[in-house]
Structure formats: C-alpha cells, structure tokens
Amino acid sequence: MEIQAANLLPYRTAAGFFISTIIQNFLVKLPRLPVVFPVPLGPAVLVILLLTVVGATGARADCVGPSTQTCTAAACPSGSISASSCTISGGASTCNSSVAWTTADLTAGNTEVTRNNPNGTHISYSTSGNINNTVLYGASTFFLYHNINGTPTILDSANINASCASGTKWNGSMCQVTSSMSGTLVPSVDSCTITEGQSSCNINFTWNTVNPVSTSAVTSDYPSVNTIIANGNSGSQSVLIPFSYRNLYLYNNAIELARSTVTASCASGTSWDGAQCVAVIACEIPPEPSCQDPAANNAGGPLPCTYDAGCSEPGCVDISADKTAIVSGDSAVLTWIGEGYCTGTNFDNGGLPSGSTTVSPTATTTYTFTCGSQSDQVTITVNKKPIFEEN
C-alpha cells in the first residue's frame, strides 16, 4: 500500500522513530520493530509501508505487539489425482479409466474433478474418491479443482489415452476390426484315466489368440453351458475332465475361434458305476452243462450224452457307452457282452451276444441289452450345442 508522507504521523522514542496514521477510522502502525530514519520526514517524502491494521475493537489482522511471537501462515490447499489409460474393444467407442484423487488443507471453497474430451465434463464434487469413468477415444486430461477465494484453482491433473485394441482401427465413430482373428486351443493329451474311487482326471490346455479384438475366454459346456474356465488372450491351465468327455471352446468378442474335445475313462480293472470308477467284480460265465445219464452203468467205454442236465442263465450281461453325455450332433459308441441269444432296445445288436456300434441320438436315450432274463442298460444324455455370449 502506498501512503503519502503528509498523512503520516511520526513519533520518536529512545528506540527510534515509529510511524502511525489514520486510514478510514483504522489506526495503522508498523508491526513489531521500529524503523529508524536517518533524515527528518517531510511532506515531500513518499514512503512505501507494509501496514498492519488494528480495528476499533482491537482485533488484529496479523501478529503485532511488543513481545516476540511466532507466526505460522495457513497451509495452502493441495491435492493429487491419477488416472489410467484404457483399451477400446472392437466395435466399441469408449472404455473405462480408473480415476483416484485426494486433497488436503482445503478452504471453504468447492472442490470438483472434471475432464476434457469434451471440455468441462463433470466427474465429481467429492474431495477424494476412486471411480471408473467412461472416456472417449483419444487423449483426455482429468483436472482436480478447488475454489480459493472465489477463483477455481487447479491443484493437479492427469493425462490418459484411450486407444483401439490390437487388430482394430478408429473409423471416426468406433474401433473397427481390421485384421481377422484366429486362435488355438490345444490339450496336452487327448484323453486321461480316472483312478479307482474318483470321478474325473485332469488334462492341461494351452491357448493363444492372434489379432484379438477383446479379451479371449476359454469356456466349457460342463457343468453348465458357458462355464468360464479362464480369461486371457493366451495361457495354460489344468482342466478337470469328468467321466466320458468334455468340450472346451475359445471365444473372443462372441466369436468361436477354436474348440477341443477330450475324453476320460476308468482305469483298467475298474468300471463306471454312475458316480465313480469302482473295482470290477469278476463275472464268470458258467461252463457248458455236463451231460451224463445218471442211470447209465459205465462198464468201460464212454457213453453217449443223452441226459440234459440243464443250462443255467447267463451269468454276466453288460452294456456301456464311451460317452454318457454328448452335444447334439455328436455320437457315442455302445459296447455290450453277454451269452446266448441277446437283443438290444433302441439299438441293433444283430443278435450278437457281444460287440459294439456307434449311435447318434438326437435326444436323451436309454439303451437296454437283454440276454434271457438278464439285462443291463445305459443312458446317453444329449445337450444343446452351446453358444457363448460375451457380457
């Protein structure tokens, strides 16, 4: 503040000169220490003073007084903001940026987070936060504002970029697919063996996606359609295979890139009981009946067989399928074994007591194999072909 010397009221003490004046009913004094002037003050002298105002009530706007005092200025408002760049999938025009901010030592003014692209996009009025914000293609800047004495002041800013995924290109309105995608899904082996007392075994799969539009997903139709096994454009993972078989699929952007089918069977000496592989109990086919006339008196030579001792029913009848659940359009192999004259229900065994055949049911079907009064059956469940829909 500039004060004309004519308006100053100098006075002197043993310690030196002091200056005071009256401005709009306020007494104005130099703070704390005296100022010693080497020459007398006159009307023509212009003095630039740093003034301390003391109101009529005695309230002070700064630290004054004859004693030594420590004055600490109020801390300035501060803040920090960060945001992540993101990738736009094929066919889309936006992606999500993760935005986080904090503030400290704020005044009574408002705080606001904004973004350009387009300019002045409001994000939040909170003084701190951590959110996902949908951004448009290209570069964007997030701003952390605080209103200080009526002036919106930028405390911090963060730059990000939203770019198109590999294999896509911005066409002015979205990221358009420009390169064809392809992928592989390969098992380490085609089949695995289930041990006694177990219901599944494991096979390792590896997959890779070329020119992915978005993030790939490995899926299966077991235990339910569109079961997610893994996510990622490449990787390797051990997958549980239930008794019979399991289909796996590689999808990207709702497009099937590859599929693989592997099988699982019971170990030697075990068989599937509907829940697990159990030890096989030996099933002995009785020998041909011994024919001898009990009334004959064998005096030396063999007698002709004239007595029918009777033949017992077959001791072992079995039918099984290499797959007990299939997808519509797939097939399974039936295998059966028995003795004597046997028939098949829902399949043709050709009258043979043992053999195998391929069946392709269009709906869930039970196959029955009968020899005499003994029979066995197996059911094949038919599921609809899965269609993976990406969320």
Beta strands, then each sheet from edge to edge (+ up, - down):
strand 1: 2-4
strand 2: 9-13
strand 3: 16-23
strand 4: 26-29
strand 5: 46-48
strand 6: 52-54
strand 7: 78-83
strand 8: 86-88
strand 9: 94-104
strand 10: 111-115
strand 11: 121-124
strand 12: 129-136
strand 13: 138-148
strand 14: 151-164
strand 15: 168-170
strand 16: 175-177
strand 17: 182-187
strand 18: 191-194
strand 19: 200-210
strand 20: 217-220
strand 21: 227-231
strand 22: 234-242
strand 23: 244-252
strand 24: 255-266
strand 25: 270-272
strand 26: 277-279
strand 27: 318-321
strand 28: 325-327
strand 29: 332-337
strand 30: 342-345
strand 31: 354-359
strand 32: 365-371
strand 33: 374-383
sheet 1: 1+ 5-
sheet 2: 2+ 3- 4+ 6-
sheet 3: 7+ 9- 12+
sheet 4: 8+ 14+ 13- 10+ 11-
sheet 5: 15+ 16-
sheet 6: 17+ 19- 22+
sheet 7: 18+ 24+ 23- 20+ 21-
sheet 8: 25+ 26-
sheet 9: 27+ 29- 31+
sheet 10: 28+ 33+ 32- 30+
end
